[in-house]
């Protein structure tokens, strides 16, 4: 039976990826970048499309007004900026894409366009930009703002931001750098242009003072869940992350919706790859279920509720954690995620504790079992959804890496469901191989 061929990404952070533990696990030496260099080599050997770095700009204290649980569990902090890490990882690899998160709310457009162009050159054309508008109130306070603008306004600003960034990247034409010793011309000035951008939110004269990078633009990535977010993704993104999709029917509907919107925007929907964020739980042969210890359950719950409190801008400590999700909670951040929670409370009687203790991930799918079972589940889901790939969290980010890259991926490759070799050179070419 022919299987739907799909792509693979790996979701991580430039932070502690093996906590809680004894400090000796793979990933405990993350601060100097050595862990992530090894990670990139492992994932490239398994022929993943890319490594994806989420990022935030705060120490979380929204839950109970305290930083304790965040710092105890290394949830939102500490983190280092992932953008400088990408060239370090590129030195140890030759094909795998490298995606970093950066906010349109806090980075000046010219500064970020120049930085991403530089990093794309340093990596040989393997960089992606996860475009976020940020949702944490504390991030606004860190940058001298009293509060964040409403989500729809942040997306309006982000649309203009991306337009400006593209014009800056295009301010250098292909072939502008000639370096001709016979004529004495290093750069052809007729191929470098001011842009004189005048928008509602931004102005920039241009041009960039960098050279045009191998890809021209980084690969643009975004997780658009709300109505406005989907519009933004379908207009701008090449990699779209499906979050809170609610099982196979939701995954299929989400992908079809993004593709339909993209086509309405005049884009080729095949140029957009929809990835579904999900964990895997690989069990030894003969083990049907692997229970977490009470300490692990508590750490997981604390991690999840701190993350949600910060991203939704809701102090969940004010609510009964064992009662059905209240319908009157108002989010200051990710409204679509809270809508998903309210629906689970209303239709399934799920409590806040239930939702933050669940292990199925944002896709709503349970990818647990032996190596062969996990591979079969992934293929069955993708056969029904139609594409395009999974962004794998793994268990505790990295504890099951050996089983993943040495077991699940070879099983998928044997079935013809994922690539066995790269044919493209840049990140964009690799994404468009199929």
N, C-alpha and C positions, 0 to 999 in steps of 0.2 A: 504494500500500500504506500503510495506516494504521500509524503507529509508536507504540510505547508512549511516552507523554509523561513526561518526567522532570525532576527538579530539579537545580540546579547550585550547588555551594559552592566556595569557593577557600581553600586551606590555606596559611597563612603564619605568620610569627612577628614579634614586635616586636624584630627584630634585623637583622643584616646579611643582605640578601637578594640581593646581587649580587656575592658573593665566591666564588672569586677573580676579579679583574678589574683594570681600570686606574683604578678610582675615579670614572669618568665615566658609568657606566651608570645607567639608571633604577633607583632604589632605593639608591643610594649615600648619599643624604641622609636616612637613616631616623631618625636620633636625635631630630630635632625634630618628627617626625610628618608632615612635608610629603609624603614619599613615600606614606605610607599614605592620606593624604587624596586624592591623585591616583589611587591604586589603587582606592579605594572608588568614586570617580566613574566610572572606566573600567568597573568590574564592574557598577555599577548601570546604566550605559548599555547594557550587554550583557544586562541583566535576570537577573543571578545572584540566587539566594535570599539568600546570606549570604557574609561573609568570616569565616573561622575561624582563631583564633589559638591555636596550641599554646603551652605555656609550661612552663618548669622553673625550679628554684630553686637551681641549683648551677653551679659550674664543674667540668666533668668531669675527673676524674683517675683513674678506675677502670682505664683501659687503661694498662698498664705503670707504674702509680703516678705518672703525670705529667700536668700540665695542658697540656703543650706542644701536642699534636695538637688538642685542643679549641680552644684560643685561636688557634692558627695558622689553623685552618679556620673559625672563628666558628661552631662547631657548636652547642654548648649555651650558650655565652657569647661575647660579651656579649649580654644581653637586657634590655629594660626591661619593666615591668609593663604588660600590655596593657589592663587595665581602665580606667585614666584616658585611654587613647587613644580609646576608643569614642565619647565625646561629641565629640571633635575631628573624627573621621571623619563623625559624624552631621551636623555643621554644613555639610558640603559635599554632603550627599545627603538623600534624602527617603524612600526605601523599603527599601534593602538592609539585611538583618539583620547584626548584629555580635556575634560569639561570642567570649568570652574564657574562658580556662582558670583555674580556681581549685581548690585542694586542700581536701578535707574533713578531711585529716589535720592541716593547719597553720592554717587560718583558724578563729577562734572563730565559731560559727554566727550569733550575733546580729550580729557585725560584718559578716560577708559578706552576710547577708540585708539589712541596712541599706544597704550599699554597692551591691548589685545593684539594689535598689529605687530608689535615688538615680539610678543610671546609666540605668535604664529610663525614668525620668521625663525625664532630660536628653536622651535620644535619641528621645523620642516613642513609646516602646514597641517598640524594635527590638533589644533585647538578648537574648542567649542565654548560658547558663552551661554550659561543658563541665566536667562533674563528674568529677574524678579523685581517687584516693586516694593518689597518688604512689608511686613504686617505687624511688627513688634513696636509698641509704643515706646519702649525703652530705647530702641534704636534711634527714633526721632529725637529723644532727649539727649542722646549721646552726640548728636550732630547740631545741637543748639536749637532744635525745633520744639515747639510746645506740644505738637501732636502730629500724627499723620493725616494727610488729606484722605477723603473717602476713596474706597477702592476704585470706583469708576473713574474718578478724576486721576488717580495714579496711573490707570491704564491709558487714559487719554495722553498724559504726559509721556508715558513709555512709548506709545506709538510715534510721537514726534521725535523722541530720543533716538529710536532705532532708525528713523528716516535720516536724521542728522548724522548718526554714526556711519551709515552706508555712504552718504555723500562725502564724508571725510575719507573713508577708505577708498572711494573712487576718485579722490582728488589727485591721485597718482595713477596714470594710465599704465597698462601693460607696456613694457618696453621703455619706460621712462629712464631707467638706469642703463646707460650704454657703456660707460667706463672705457671710452675709446682713446687710447694713448696717441693715435695718429692725429686725431682732430683736437685732442686736448679737452674733450667734453666728457664730464663724468655723468651728468644728468641732462637729458634733453628738456629744456625749460618749456618747450611747447606742449609737453605731455604732463605738466604739473599745473593745477588750476586752483584758484580761489573758488570758494563755493558761495560766499555771501548769503548764508542761510538766515532767514528771518521767519521765525515761527511764533506761535502764541506763547510758548514757554522758554524757548532757547534762541540764541543768536550766536553765529560763529562765522568768522571770515574764512578760515582755512587758508591754505591746505595743511594737511599733516606734514610734519617734517621728517617722517619716516619714509622708507621705501615701501612699495606695494608688496604685501606679504604673499607667500605661496598660494594661499587660498583666496586672497583678496579680502574676504570677510571670514571671521571665525564661523563655524557652524552654529546657527542660532537655535537655542533650546528653550523650552518653557513648559510649565505645568499649568494649563488653563482649565479650571474646573467650573467656575461660574460662567454665566452667559457672556459677560464682558471678557472674561479670561479666554473663553473659547474663540471669541472673535479675534482677540489679539494673537492667539496661537496660530489660528488658521491664516492670518494675514502675514505673520512674520516668521514663525518658527519652522525649522526643518526637522527637529526632534521634539515631539510633544509627549509629555509624561502624563499618563492616565492615573489619576488618584481618586480614591473613594468611588470606584466604579460599580461595586456591588455584584461581583460574580460575572460569569460568562455573558449573560444577556446584557448587562450593563457595559461590559468591556466592548462587546460588538457594537452596541448602539453608540458608545462614545467614539469609537474609531470611525464609524460611518458618518457621524455628525461632523467630526473634524474634517474628514475628506470632502464632504458635501460643502461645508463652508469655504474650504480652500478653493474648490472648483469655482464657487460663486465669486471668489476674489480674483479669478483669472489665473490661478496657479494650477500646476499639474499635481493632483493629489498623490501621485506616486513619488513625488519629491519630498513628501512628509512621511516620517516614520514615527508611528505611535508606539511608545513603550509603556508597559504596565509594571509599576513598582510592586514587588512582591518578595517576601522572604521564602527561603526553602528550609526544610528541616529533614536532613538526611539521617536515616536510622540504620543501625547495623542489621544484617540479615537475622531474621527470627525475632526481631523486636518490633512490636506493633505500635507501641507508643512510648515515648520517652518523657517522663514527668520531670518538670523543673523542681528544684528544691524550693522550700518556702522562702529562703533568702533570695534565690534567683527570681521567683515570682514577685516578691516585694520590690526588688531592684528594677525589674521590668515595668511594673506598675508605676513606680515613682518616676522613672524615665519618661514614660508615656504621658503622664499627667502634667509633668513640668513642661514638656514639649508642647502639649496642647494648650496649656494655660498661657504660654507666651505667644504662640502663633495665632490663637483665637482672641487673645486679650481678654480672657475670662479667668477669674479666680475661682477655680472649682472647689476650693476648700470651704467656700460659703454654702455649698449644697450638700444634701444627703447623698453620699456616694453610692448607697445601696438602693436608692429609690429610682424609679424610671426617670430617664432624662427629662428634666423640666422643659416645657415648651416655651417658657418666657425668658430663657437665657438670650441675651443679645451679645453678638460678637463684635468686637472692634477690629478683628483681623480677618481670618479666612472664613467668610460667611458660608461658603459652599460646604466646608467640612462640618460646620455646626449644623447645617441643614440635614446632612447625612446622619449625624448623631440624633437629632430630634426625631427623624423618621424612624430610626431603629428603636427609640424609646416609645414612640407612639404606636408603631405597628407590631413590634416584637417584645415590648416591655423591657428592653435592655436598660440596665442601670449605667451610671457613669463608670462604676467599677468594672462592670462587664465589658464595656467597650475598650477601656484602657488595659484590660487584662487579656484581651483576645490576641491570638497570634497569627491571624490570617493575612495581615497586612492590608494595604490600601486597596488591592485588587479584590479583596473578599474571597480569594481562593486559598485552599489548603494544599500547598505543595509539600506534603510530608510523606515519608516512606523510605524504602530502600532506594539505592541509586537507580535501579531500573524503574521502580514505581514513580519516582519523582520525574524522571525523563519522560515516561509515558504520559503522566498527567500534564506536563508542560506541552507536549506535542498535541494531545487531545484538545486542550484549550485553544491552542493557536490554530488548529485545523478548523475549529468552529468559529473563532473570532475572525480569522482571515489574515492576520498579521498584526503588528510588524515585529514586535519583540518584547523581551522582558528586561527590566532593570532589576537586577537581583540584589537584595539586601544581605542575604545570608543570615546565619544565626549569630547575633552579637557582632555583626559585620564581617568577621573573619574566621570564626572558630571552625567552620566547616569547609574552608577553602580547599584542603587536600581532597576531600571527598567530592567537592564540586568540580574541580578542574581535572582530577584524575579518574572520576567515576561518572558523574552525570553528563559532563560535556562529551567525553568519548562515546557514551551511549547515544546522545543526540546526533553526533557526527556520523556514527555508524548507520543511523536511520535516515541520514540525508537531510536532517532538519536544520542544521546549522553549518556554517562554513568550516572547511578543513584547511583552507589557505586564504591569504589576502591576495587580491589582484590589483587593487587600487593602491595609491601612494599616500594621498592626503586623506584626512578624516572624511571629507565630503565624498570623495571617490569611493571610499570603503562603504559608507552608508548606502550608496547608490549602486553597489554591485548587484543587488537583487532587491 
